[in-house]
Amino acid sequence: MERQSHYGTITEAIKQLRAQGFTIDFNLEENSLVCHAEKFAHNEFEIVDVYRYEGDSDPGDESTVYAIESNTGLKGILVAGFGISSDTATNDILKKLHNRK
């Protein structure tokens, strides 16, 4: 998937990604992607697209929206902080996900 546009807000990015079929909300837990009670290994997914947002006045507002797809076609979204909002566990698993770009 090629990036077709940059969305002005995180909310707009999520709304448009959902319209493109990225309907699952992923979280990170114990070096895995998690959806409900199901855990997935990092090697089952690829980052399809990335949208990064920087807070105008508050560095705590810095976030990245990831469009993620599994090797079986499962598509979802992960929102993670970056900069001072990031954590080591999140950074480690995101490095392991293969970026198609």
MODELLER restraints for C-alpha pairs under 7 A, 6 or more apart:
rsr = mdl.restraints
at = mdl.atoms
rsr.add(forms.Gaussian(group=physical.xy_distance, feature=features.Distance(at['CA:1:A'], at['CA:48:A']), mean=6.31, stdev=0.5))
rsr.add(forms.Gaussian(group=physical.xy_distance, feature=features.Distance(at['CA:3:A'], at['CA:49:A']), mean=6.63, stdev=0.5))
rsr.add(forms.Gaussian(group=physical.xy_distance, feature=features.Distance(at['CA:7:A'], at['CA:13:A']), mean=5.20, stdev=0.5))
rsr.add(forms.Gaussian(group=physical.xy_distance, feature=features.Distance(at['CA:21:A'], at['CA:75:A']), mean=6.50, stdev=0.5))
rsr.add(forms.Gaussian(group=physical.xy_distance, feature=features.Distance(at['CA:22:A'], at['CA:67:A']), mean=6.81, stdev=0.5))
rsr.add(forms.Gaussian(group=physical.xy_distance, feature=features.Distance(at['CA:22:A'], at['CA:75:A']), mean=4.59, stdev=0.5))
rsr.add(forms.Gaussian(group=physical.xy_distance, feature=features.Distance(at['CA:22:A'], at['CA:76:A']), mean=4.15, stdev=0.5))
rsr.add(forms.Gaussian(group=physical.xy_distance, feature=features.Distance(at['CA:22:A'], at['CA:77:A']), mean=6.10, stdev=0.5))
rsr.add(forms.Gaussian(group=physical.xy_distance, feature=features.Distance(at['CA:23:A'], at['CA:75:A']), mean=6.41, stdev=0.5))
rsr.add(forms.Gaussian(group=physical.xy_distance, feature=features.Distance(at['CA:23:A'], at['CA:76:A']), mean=5.14, stdev=0.5))
rsr.add(forms.Gaussian(group=physical.xy_distance, feature=features.Distance(at['CA:24:A'], at['CA:75:A']), mean=6.33, stdev=0.5))
rsr.add(forms.Gaussian(group=physical.xy_distance, feature=features.Distance(at['CA:24:A'], at['CA:76:A']), mean=4.09, stdev=0.5))
rsr.add(forms.Gaussian(group=physical.xy_distance, feature=features.Distance(at['CA:24:A'], at['CA:77:A']), mean=6.12, stdev=0.5))
rsr.add(forms.Gaussian(group=physical.xy_distance, feature=features.Distance(at['CA:25:A'], at['CA:35:A']), mean=6.52, stdev=0.5))
rsr.add(forms.Gaussian(group=physical.xy_distance, feature=features.Distance(at['CA:25:A'], at['CA:76:A']), mean=5.69, stdev=0.5))
rsr.add(forms.Gaussian(group=physical.xy_distance, feature=features.Distance(at['CA:25:A'], at['CA:77:A']), mean=5.24, stdev=0.5))
rsr.add(forms.Gaussian(group=physical.xy_distance, feature=features.Distance(at['CA:25:A'], at['CA:78:A']), mean=6.30, stdev=0.5))
rsr.add(forms.Gaussian(group=physical.xy_distance, feature=features.Distance(at['CA:26:A'], at['CA:33:A']), mean=6.19, stdev=0.5))
rsr.add(forms.Gaussian(group=physical.xy_distance, feature=features.Distance(at['CA:26:A'], at['CA:34:A']), mean=5.54, stdev=0.5))
rsr.add(forms.Gaussian(group=physical.xy_distance, feature=features.Distance(at['CA:26:A'], at['CA:35:A']), mean=5.21, stdev=0.5))
rsr.add(forms.Gaussian(group=physical.xy_distance, feature=features.Distance(at['CA:26:A'], at['CA:76:A']), mean=6.44, stdev=0.5))
rsr.add(forms.Gaussian(group=physical.xy_distance, feature=features.Distance(at['CA:26:A'], at['CA:77:A']), mean=5.81, stdev=0.5))
rsr.add(forms.Gaussian(group=physical.xy_distance, feature=features.Distance(at['CA:26:A'], at['CA:78:A']), mean=5.05, stdev=0.5))
rsr.add(forms.Gaussian(group=physical.xy_distance, feature=features.Distance(at['CA:27:A'], at['CA:33:A']), mean=5.76, stdev=0.5))
rsr.add(forms.Gaussian(group=physical.xy_distance, feature=features.Distance(at['CA:27:A'], at['CA:34:A']), mean=5.11, stdev=0.5))
rsr.add(forms.Gaussian(group=physical.xy_distance, feature=features.Distance(at['CA:27:A'], at['CA:35:A']), mean=6.57, stdev=0.5))
rsr.add(forms.Gaussian(group=physical.xy_distance, feature=features.Distance(at['CA:27:A'], at['CA:78:A']), mean=6.26, stdev=0.5))
rsr.add(forms.Gaussian(group=physical.xy_distance, feature=features.Distance(at['CA:28:A'], at['CA:34:A']), mean=5.82, stdev=0.5))
rsr.add(forms.Gaussian(group=physical.xy_distance, feature=features.Distance(at['CA:28:A'], at['CA:90:A']), mean=6.77, stdev=0.5))
rsr.add(forms.Gaussian(group=physical.xy_distance, feature=features.Distance(at['CA:31:A'], at['CA:89:A']), mean=6.94, stdev=0.5))
rsr.add(forms.Gaussian(group=physical.xy_distance, feature=features.Distance(at['CA:31:A'], at['CA:93:A']), mean=5.86, stdev=0.5))
rsr.add(forms.Gaussian(group=physical.xy_distance, feature=features.Distance(at['CA:32:A'], at['CA:39:A']), mean=6.04, stdev=0.5))
rsr.add(forms.Gaussian(group=physical.xy_distance, feature=features.Distance(at['CA:32:A'], at['CA:40:A']), mean=5.51, stdev=0.5))
rsr.add(forms.Gaussian(group=physical.xy_distance, feature=features.Distance(at['CA:32:A'], at['CA:41:A']), mean=5.12, stdev=0.5))
rsr.add(forms.Gaussian(group=physical.xy_distance, feature=features.Distance(at['CA:32:A'], at['CA:42:A']), mean=5.99, stdev=0.5))
rsr.add(forms.Gaussian(group=physical.xy_distance, feature=features.Distance(at['CA:33:A'], at['CA:39:A']), mean=5.74, stdev=0.5))
rsr.add(forms.Gaussian(group=physical.xy_distance, feature=features.Distance(at['CA:33:A'], at['CA:40:A']), mean=5.11, stdev=0.5))
rsr.add(forms.Gaussian(group=physical.xy_distance, feature=features.Distance(at['CA:33:A'], at['CA:41:A']), mean=6.48, stdev=0.5))
rsr.add(forms.Gaussian(group=physical.xy_distance, feature=features.Distance(at['CA:33:A'], at['CA:42:A']), mean=6.76, stdev=0.5))
rsr.add(forms.Gaussian(group=physical.xy_distance, feature=features.Distance(at['CA:34:A'], at['CA:40:A']), mean=6.23, stdev=0.5))
rsr.add(forms.Gaussian(group=physical.xy_distance, feature=features.Distance(at['CA:42:A'], at['CA:93:A']), mean=6.73, stdev=0.5))
rsr.add(forms.Gaussian(group=physical.xy_distance, feature=features.Distance(at['CA:42:A'], at['CA:96:A']), mean=6.30, stdev=0.5))
rsr.add(forms.Gaussian(group=physical.xy_distance, feature=features.Distance(at['CA:42:A'], at['CA:97:A']), mean=5.61, stdev=0.5))
rsr.add(forms.Gaussian(group=physical.xy_distance, feature=features.Distance(at['CA:43:A'], at['CA:97:A']), mean=6.49, stdev=0.5))
rsr.add(forms.Gaussian(group=physical.xy_distance, feature=features.Distance(at['CA:44:A'], at['CA:70:A']), mean=5.47, stdev=0.5))
rsr.add(forms.Gaussian(group=physical.xy_distance, feature=features.Distance(at['CA:44:A'], at['CA:71:A']), mean=5.74, stdev=0.5))
rsr.add(forms.Gaussian(group=physical.xy_distance, feature=features.Distance(at['CA:45:A'], at['CA:68:A']), mean=6.59, stdev=0.5))
rsr.add(forms.Gaussian(group=physical.xy_distance, feature=features.Distance(at['CA:45:A'], at['CA:69:A']), mean=5.50, stdev=0.5))
rsr.add(forms.Gaussian(group=physical.xy_distance, feature=features.Distance(at['CA:45:A'], at['CA:70:A']), mean=4.11, stdev=0.5))
rsr.add(forms.Gaussian(group=physical.xy_distance, feature=features.Distance(at['CA:45:A'], at['CA:71:A']), mean=5.97, stdev=0.5))
rsr.add(forms.Gaussian(group=physical.xy_distance, feature=features.Distance(at['CA:45:A'], at['CA:97:A']), mean=6.37, stdev=0.5))
rsr.add(forms.Gaussian(group=physical.xy_distance, feature=features.Distance(at['CA:46:A'], at['CA:68:A']), mean=5.73, stdev=0.5))
rsr.add(forms.Gaussian(group=physical.xy_distance, feature=features.Distance(at['CA:46:A'], at['CA:69:A']), mean=5.55, stdev=0.5))
rsr.add(forms.Gaussian(group=physical.xy_distance, feature=features.Distance(at['CA:46:A'], at['CA:70:A']), mean=6.32, stdev=0.5))
rsr.add(forms.Gaussian(group=physical.xy_distance, feature=features.Distance(at['CA:46:A'], at['CA:97:A']), mean=5.49, stdev=0.5))
rsr.add(forms.Gaussian(group=physical.xy_distance, feature=features.Distance(at['CA:46:A'], at['CA:98:A']), mean=4.87, stdev=0.5))
rsr.add(forms.Gaussian(group=physical.xy_distance, feature=features.Distance(at['CA:46:A'], at['CA:99:A']), mean=5.75, stdev=0.5))
rsr.add(forms.Gaussian(group=physical.xy_distance, feature=features.Distance(at['CA:46:A'], at['CA:100:A']), mean=6.69, stdev=0.5))
rsr.add(forms.Gaussian(group=physical.xy_distance, feature=features.Distance(at['CA:47:A'], at['CA:66:A']), mean=6.55, stdev=0.5))
rsr.add(forms.Gaussian(group=physical.xy_distance, feature=features.Distance(at['CA:47:A'], at['CA:67:A']), mean=5.98, stdev=0.5))
rsr.add(forms.Gaussian(group=physical.xy_distance, feature=features.Distance(at['CA:47:A'], at['CA:68:A']), mean=4.61, stdev=0.5))
rsr.add(forms.Gaussian(group=physical.xy_distance, feature=features.Distance(at['CA:47:A'], at['CA:69:A']), mean=6.59, stdev=0.5))
rsr.add(forms.Gaussian(group=physical.xy_distance, feature=features.Distance(at['CA:47:A'], at['CA:97:A']), mean=6.38, stdev=0.5))
rsr.add(forms.Gaussian(group=physical.xy_distance, feature=features.Distance(at['CA:47:A'], at['CA:98:A']), mean=6.12, stdev=0.5))
rsr.add(forms.Gaussian(group=physical.xy_distance, feature=features.Distance(at['CA:47:A'], at['CA:99:A']), mean=4.80, stdev=0.5))
rsr.add(forms.Gaussian(group=physical.xy_distance, feature=features.Distance(at['CA:47:A'], at['CA:100:A']), mean=6.38, stdev=0.5))
rsr.add(forms.Gaussian(group=physical.xy_distance, feature=features.Distance(at['CA:48:A'], at['CA:67:A']), mean=5.40, stdev=0.5))
rsr.add(forms.Gaussian(group=physical.xy_distance, feature=features.Distance(at['CA:48:A'], at['CA:68:A']), mean=5.45, stdev=0.5))
rsr.add(forms.Gaussian(group=physical.xy_distance, feature=features.Distance(at['CA:48:A'], at['CA:69:A']), mean=6.58, stdev=0.5))
rsr.add(forms.Gaussian(group=physical.xy_distance, feature=features.Distance(at['CA:48:A'], at['CA:99:A']), mean=6.52, stdev=0.5))
rsr.add(forms.Gaussian(group=physical.xy_distance, feature=features.Distance(at['CA:48:A'], at['CA:100:A']), mean=5.90, stdev=0.5))
rsr.add(forms.Gaussian(group=physical.xy_distance, feature=features.Distance(at['CA:49:A'], at['CA:66:A']), mean=5.93, stdev=0.5))
rsr.add(forms.Gaussian(group=physical.xy_distance, feature=features.Distance(at['CA:49:A'], at['CA:67:A']), mean=5.07, stdev=0.5))
rsr.add(forms.Gaussian(group=physical.xy_distance, feature=features.Distance(at['CA:50:A'], at['CA:64:A']), mean=6.87, stdev=0.5))
rsr.add(forms.Gaussian(group=physical.xy_distance, feature=features.Distance(at['CA:50:A'], at['CA:65:A']), mean=5.78, stdev=0.5))
rsr.add(forms.Gaussian(group=physical.xy_distance, feature=features.Distance(at['CA:50:A'], at['CA:66:A']), mean=4.73, stdev=0.5))
rsr.add(forms.Gaussian(group=physical.xy_distance, feature=features.Distance(at['CA:50:A'], at['CA:67:A']), mean=6.34, stdev=0.5))
rsr.add(forms.Gaussian(group=physical.xy_distance, feature=features.Distance(at['CA:51:A'], at['CA:64:A']), mean=5.61, stdev=0.5))
rsr.add(forms.Gaussian(group=physical.xy_distance, feature=features.Distance(at['CA:51:A'], at['CA:65:A']), mean=5.06, stdev=0.5))
rsr.add(forms.Gaussian(group=physical.xy_distance, feature=features.Distance(at['CA:51:A'], at['CA:66:A']), mean=6.56, stdev=0.5))
rsr.add(forms.Gaussian(group=physical.xy_distance, feature=features.Distance(at['CA:52:A'], at['CA:63:A']), mean=6.05, stdev=0.5))
rsr.add(forms.Gaussian(group=physical.xy_distance, feature=features.Distance(at['CA:52:A'], at['CA:64:A']), mean=4.27, stdev=0.5))
rsr.add(forms.Gaussian(group=physical.xy_distance, feature=features.Distance(at['CA:52:A'], at['CA:65:A']), mean=6.30, stdev=0.5))
rsr.add(forms.Gaussian(group=physical.xy_distance, feature=features.Distance(at['CA:53:A'], at['CA:62:A']), mean=5.60, stdev=0.5))
rsr.add(forms.Gaussian(group=physical.xy_distance, feature=features.Distance(at['CA:53:A'], at['CA:63:A']), mean=5.31, stdev=0.5))
rsr.add(forms.Gaussian(group=physical.xy_distance, feature=features.Distance(at['CA:53:A'], at['CA:64:A']), mean=5.99, stdev=0.5))
rsr.add(forms.Gaussian(group=physical.xy_distance, feature=features.Distance(at['CA:54:A'], at['CA:61:A']), mean=6.44, stdev=0.5))
rsr.add(forms.Gaussian(group=physical.xy_distance, feature=features.Distance(at['CA:54:A'], at['CA:62:A']), mean=4.40, stdev=0.5))
rsr.add(forms.Gaussian(group=physical.xy_distance, feature=features.Distance(at['CA:54:A'], at['CA:63:A']), mean=6.63, stdev=0.5))
rsr.add(forms.Gaussian(group=physical.xy_distance, feature=features.Distance(at['CA:55:A'], at['CA:61:A']), mean=4.57, stdev=0.5))
rsr.add(forms.Gaussian(group=physical.xy_distance, feature=features.Distance(at['CA:55:A'], at['CA:62:A']), mean=5.17, stdev=0.5))
rsr.add(forms.Gaussian(group=physical.xy_distance, feature=features.Distance(at['CA:59:A'], at['CA:84:A']), mean=6.91, stdev=0.5))
rsr.add(forms.Gaussian(group=physical.xy_distance, feature=features.Distance(at['CA:60:A'], at['CA:84:A']), mean=6.65, stdev=0.5))
rsr.add(forms.Gaussian(group=physical.xy_distance, feature=features.Distance(at['CA:60:A'], at['CA:85:A']), mean=5.67, stdev=0.5))
rsr.add(forms.Gaussian(group=physical.xy_distance, feature=features.Distance(at['CA:62:A'], at['CA:81:A']), mean=5.81, stdev=0.5))
rsr.add(forms.Gaussian(group=physical.xy_distance, feature=features.Distance(at['CA:62:A'], at['CA:82:A']), mean=5.84, stdev=0.5))
rsr.add(forms.Gaussian(group=physical.xy_distance, feature=features.Distance(at['CA:62:A'], at['CA:83:A']), mean=6.88, stdev=0.5))
rsr.add(forms.Gaussian(group=physical.xy_distance, feature=features.Distance(at['CA:62:A'], at['CA:85:A']), mean=6.72, stdev=0.5))
rsr.add(forms.Gaussian(group=physical.xy_distance, feature=features.Distance(at['CA:63:A'], at['CA:79:A']), mean=6.75, stdev=0.5))
rsr.add(forms.Gaussian(group=physical.xy_distance, feature=features.Distance(at['CA:63:A'], at['CA:80:A']), mean=5.55, stdev=0.5))
rsr.add(forms.Gaussian(group=physical.xy_distance, feature=features.Distance(at['CA:63:A'], at['CA:81:A']), mean=4.15, stdev=0.5))
rsr.add(forms.Gaussian(group=physical.xy_distance, feature=features.Distance(at['CA:63:A'], at['CA:82:A']), mean=5.59, stdev=0.5))
rsr.add(forms.Gaussian(group=physical.xy_distance, feature=features.Distance(at['CA:64:A'], at['CA:79:A']), mean=5.65, stdev=0.5))
rsr.add(forms.Gaussian(group=physical.xy_distance, feature=features.Distance(at['CA:64:A'], at['CA:80:A']), mean=5.34, stdev=0.5))
rsr.add(forms.Gaussian(group=physical.xy_distance, feature=features.Distance(at['CA:64:A'], at['CA:81:A']), mean=6.01, stdev=0.5))
rsr.add(forms.Gaussian(group=physical.xy_distance, feature=features.Distance(at['CA:64:A'], at['CA:82:A']), mean=6.78, stdev=0.5))
rsr.add(forms.Gaussian(group=physical.xy_distance, feature=features.Distance(at['CA:65:A'], at['CA:77:A']), mean=6.88, stdev=0.5))
rsr.add(forms.Gaussian(group=physical.xy_distance, feature=features.Distance(at['CA:65:A'], at['CA:78:A']), mean=5.90, stdev=0.5))
rsr.add(forms.Gaussian(group=physical.xy_distance, feature=features.Distance(at['CA:65:A'], at['CA:79:A']), mean=4.55, stdev=0.5))
rsr.add(forms.Gaussian(group=physical.xy_distance, feature=features.Distance(at['CA:65:A'], at['CA:80:A']), mean=6.64, stdev=0.5))
rsr.add(forms.Gaussian(group=physical.xy_distance, feature=features.Distance(at['CA:66:A'], at['CA:77:A']), mean=5.59, stdev=0.5))
rsr.add(forms.Gaussian(group=physical.xy_distance, feature=features.Distance(at['CA:66:A'], at['CA:78:A']), mean=5.09, stdev=0.5))
rsr.add(forms.Gaussian(group=physical.xy_distance, feature=features.Distance(at['CA:66:A'], at['CA:79:A']), mean=6.21, stdev=0.5))
rsr.add(forms.Gaussian(group=physical.xy_distance, feature=features.Distance(at['CA:67:A'], at['CA:76:A']), mean=6.05, stdev=0.5))
rsr.add(forms.Gaussian(group=physical.xy_distance, feature=features.Distance(at['CA:67:A'], at['CA:77:A']), mean=4.90, stdev=0.5))
rsr.add(forms.Gaussian(group=physical.xy_distance, feature=features.Distance(at['CA:67:A'], at['CA:78:A']), mean=6.75, stdev=0.5))
rsr.add(forms.Gaussian(group=physical.xy_distance, feature=features.Distance(at['CA:68:A'], at['CA:75:A']), mean=5.76, stdev=0.5))
rsr.add(forms.Gaussian(group=physical.xy_distance, feature=features.Distance(at['CA:68:A'], at['CA:76:A']), mean=5.34, stdev=0.5))
rsr.add(forms.Gaussian(group=physical.xy_distance, feature=features.Distance(at['CA:68:A'], at['CA:77:A']), mean=5.91, stdev=0.5))
rsr.add(forms.Gaussian(group=physical.xy_distance, feature=features.Distance(at['CA:69:A'], at['CA:75:A']), mean=4.39, stdev=0.5))
rsr.add(forms.Gaussian(group=physical.xy_distance, feature=features.Distance(at['CA:69:A'], at['CA:76:A']), mean=6.44, stdev=0.5))
